[in-house]
């Protein structure tokens, strides 16, 4: 069974950066894209970007271009999402989610979420 | 960017009743649409992909329909564990986008 386990909650100052990890077990890490989705408190879901580990190539929602970097380490089956220049409105739960096998990008397995709080 | 609009925002239903949730896309997404269920404090769970295919382990009371711009998720007989927020997501165009969600609450 595929499992995605994310790093723990973070509290950051405005203007700083945060890096969240997502370790995968089960399945074949390199073949399924890992996506990052965020959810502000009481709000809906927002797709931020994704990476296909086998190619090491990421693509991002335009809104996050220049603010986010997504990477993946095949040797440790871990994906990372770094968010820079944090603002109060970046306070949210951040999820990693895996593309479903063999299909277009809907997400069949999700991490438990990492709460990032931006506070002065 | 494709805008996904879900309605209603809140649906009040009694256990055992049928619930129909709607999702509209601002332009055609073919059948590249998924539905997710999210309960408080939990990550979303994939229910339906390709507009009408149930994900692994999803009960038959959940069904999806539609194509192009109009989609629906039907829960044939609501169980207590079905009260949650439901999101649609299109994956026909980049960026991937979600609807704003429909909360299904106990009437």
Boltz contact constraints between the chains, C-beta under 6 A:
constraints:
  - contact:
      token1: [A, 44]
      token2: [B, 98]
      max_distance: 6.0
  - contact:
      token1: [A, 44]
      token2: [B, 100]
      max_distance: 6.0
  - contact:
      token1: [A, 44]
      token2: [B, 101]
      max_distance: 6.0
  - contact:
      token1: [A, 45]
      token2: [B, 87]
      max_distance: 6.0
  - contact:
      token1: [A, 45]
      token2: [B, 98]
      max_distance: 6.0
  - contact:
      token1: [A, 47]
      token2: [B, 95]
      max_distance: 6.0
  - contact:
      token1: [A, 47]
      token2: [B, 96]
      max_distance: 6.0
  - contact:
      token1: [A, 61]
      token2: [B, 95]
      max_distance: 6.0
  - contact:
      token1: [A, 95]
      token2: [B, 43]
      max_distance: 6.0
  - contact:
      token1: [A, 104]
      token2: [B, 32]
      max_distance: 6.0
  - contact:
      token1: [A, 104]
      token2: [B, 91]
      max_distance: 6.0
  - contact:
      token1: [A, 105]
      token2: [B, 91]
      max_distance: 6.0
  - contact:
      token1: [A, 106]
      token2: [B, 34]
      max_distance: 6.0
  - contact:
      token1: [A, 106]
      token2: [B, 49]
      max_distance: 6.0
  - contact:
      token1: [A, 106]
      token2: [B, 91]
      max_distance: 6.0
  - contact:
      token1: [A, 108]
      token2: [B, 46]
      max_distance: 6.0
  - contact:
      token1: [A, 110]
      token2: [B, 43]
      max_distance: 6.0
  - contact:
      token1: [A, 113]
      token2: [B, 43]
      max_distance: 6.0
